Amino acid sequence: MEDIDYSRDSWKTKLWQFVKFVGPGLMVSVGYIDPGNWETDIQGGSTFGYALLYILVISNILAILLQTLAARLGLVTGRNLAQQIKNFYPSKINIVLWLLTECAIIATDLAEVLGTAIGLKLLFNIPVLWGVIITACDTLILLLLQQCGQRPLELLVLVLMFGVTICFIVELVFAQPSVVGILSGLIPTVPAGSIPVAAGMLGATIMPHNMYLHSGIISNKASRDIVMAKRLNLFAFLDSMLCLNVALFLNASLLVMAAASFYGKVVVDKLEDASAMLNTLFGSGASVVFGIALLLSGQQSTVTGTIAGEIVMEGFLNLKFSPVLRRFVTRCIAIIPAAVTIAIVGDQGASDLLLWSQVVLSISLPFAMIPLIRITSHDEMGIFKNHIIVWVIGWCSVVFVIGLNVWLIVDVMAQSLGAAPKWQLGLCIVGGIIFVGFMLFIALVPIKPESSRIFFKTDKQKIDELKEFRNGRFEHNLARSLKCRKRFHDTVFVFDK
């Protein structure tokens, strides 16, 4: 138990504590600007102009909420989300949730592989297939950096993100977007055919593995002092809000650049086409900057994807794999389908894979959101339990995400109704029913922690604990009194005899 009186800290001390604290939000924000975002943002901007800009804003608000809850879970309980799901949910549900999370991590890694490969093609004219194979080499660099601790990784990510930000600012200068168009894009509209792209943008912006990542890397900063615990939770909120708003700026820059450059001229659904059009419109400098930013984005996302994979594996299964083996398996699972698809279909297959990997992330998102909201609303959180307003907003966000995914399934079915075989339509219907049914199940099934440890009890919990203690003492004293009375009765009975 810490015996330092943190309530006497000056504002300078608090500011320095916040500066030392910043880092987890930066690591998490990387996932919000990975190459998967590029594909969906550019496609959304070139196809629908500024109309889907509000999707990015809503996604960012939801991201700040979810990442703040994930950070609170790690700081208050000292456990990450995977460990707490295993602690609260039945074992069979844990296995399903683990598999869904692994699928989301593989989809994320697939986006990183394809983004890096496309970046290599744009800069050095390396075929995408060879670029996919070359991406396996970044594993060795990452593993060397991991041996140095978390802070060097955070500094690396900061440098890469700074480079991406500079590139995006340069692209905006080239594009010269319309301020009126940007403001009009903040008004919610649903253009025809925009649902798959909107779902992809949502899945690319709010990534399931980031909730596991945030709760894991921040748990080592937990404090058992009530004053410091409240301060750290405030720091986590400010850290998340600051870094995720930077990520929002970068995502919005992509969509705005695409809308200003391509909308009404050409529909761009491939990153290579975007680079070529930038070269045509603004010269070779714009396409080179675009390629550099894409390559840096793919590399920084690799760092956080690997750490999240380790947290998920250890949390759900309590298995500690070698980082080399873990990274090798995950990267191979991502590389094999990418390489096979590109070899058969060509580079167009890479772009399609990149878009649909983000749709997979969107579909898997509720399976991380629902447990997170339920666990942070449980009495296990003590005084840090979700307020009723946070609880309502959290469940409204879940309904929004589920509604968008159901709309996506219905939209895909409607488009395929005339051409697709009946077995595909039947499979789609069954998949949709299973999807909604399982979400309702994990949302309604009773949860109870196997091992309870409440560090910051509410007044009600303290009173209940005191009552339980007093009742226990009363029952103990009553049993002892009855036992003594029985002994006395037996002694008197023998004496009378």
Protein Blocks (a to p, Z undefined) as FASTA:
>chain_A
ZZbdfklpcfklmmmmmmmmgoklmmmmmmmmcfklmmmmmmmmmmnommlmmmmmmmmm
mmmmmmmmmmmmmmmnopafklmmmmmmcfklmmmmmmmmmmmmmmmmmmmmmmmmmmmm
mmnopafklmmmmmmmmmmmmmmmmmnojklmmmmmmmmmmmmmmmmmmmmmmnopafkl
mmmmmpccddehklmmmmmmmmmmmcfklmmmmmmmmmmmpcfbfklmmmmmmmmmmmmm
mmmmmmmmmmmmmmmmmmmmmgokaccfbfklmmmmmmmmnojklmmmmmmmmmmmmmmm
mmmmmmmmmmmmmmmnopacdfklmmmmmmmmmmmmmmmmmmmnommlmmmmmmmmmmmm
mmmmmmmmmmmmmmmmpmklmmmpccfklmmmmmmmmmmmmmmmmmmmmmmmmmmmmmpc
fklmmmmmmmmmmmmmmmmmmmmmccddfbdcdfbdcfklmmmmmmmmmmmmmmmmmmmm
mmmmmmmmmmmmmmmZZ
